[in-house]
């Protein structure tokens, strides 16, 4: 019995003295994580932070998949503390969190994300809920090819249990087309790396259209729902193509397409600015109701 106790003390002592140790075994039960945060900047750098709750028992924290650099383990006071690491059978790295009265903070960098055709792209995989934060200049992101406008938000929350593909522009290219109907003027904003030509808004057909001259590039159209309301049908040269939709602040709606070929894109809505005010027929009817009794009184005289 004494030998077992002594052996346990020796092993525990080695983990506290040697900051990094590699193996194939788990380093203990799963730690309670208060926060898991991923920051992505415009240089393509991914910084990860795990905040682990204080505990009187050793536990392990599974790190993100990918090439890990600059791994540092500290406490709330910013003091670097000793820790152990190990690889599981799949090759994923875990960190041993030792008993502490303070939170344990684990930080590291993942390999830089790819920049291609002005678009950053990365796959993030983790089994718990995470927060993904972006540079303040990033307003539009694509999550699994669906659009999200961050507006005044710093980032998004991603539930765990799978992979998520995140893309965003290094430098957004915006085209503003102005549409005038009666006395109202509306902006139609197009964000894309594709060349856009022949923009047209057709009120009678409840549609807008334009020519795209590049293949397989995102095209995001943002407009007022007063101008063209949904549900929407999106076409490429009369062939239906899929789109994703995002409702923005201020009564705006954004549609995202990714045409696989060049051609004319047409967006058809079900509602549009009426050719005359919907209140005019009501007013006319009300006036008739008031006028008929007056006419009868006048004829009796």
Secondary structure, DSSP 8 states (H G I E B T S, - for coil): -HHHHHHHHHHHHHHHH-S----SS--SSB--EEEEEEEE-TTS-EEEEEEE--BSS-EEEE--SS-EEEEEEEETT--B----EEE-TTS-EEEEE--BSS-EEEEEEE---EEETTEEEEEEEESS-EEEEE-TT--EEEETTEEEE-TT--EEEE-SSEEEEEEEESS--EEEEEEEETTEEEEEEEEESS-EEEEEEETTTTEEEEEE-SSS--EEEEEETTTEESS-EEEETTEE---EEEE-GGGEEEEEE--SS-EEEEEE-SEE--SS-HHHHHHHHHHHHHHHHHHHHHHH-
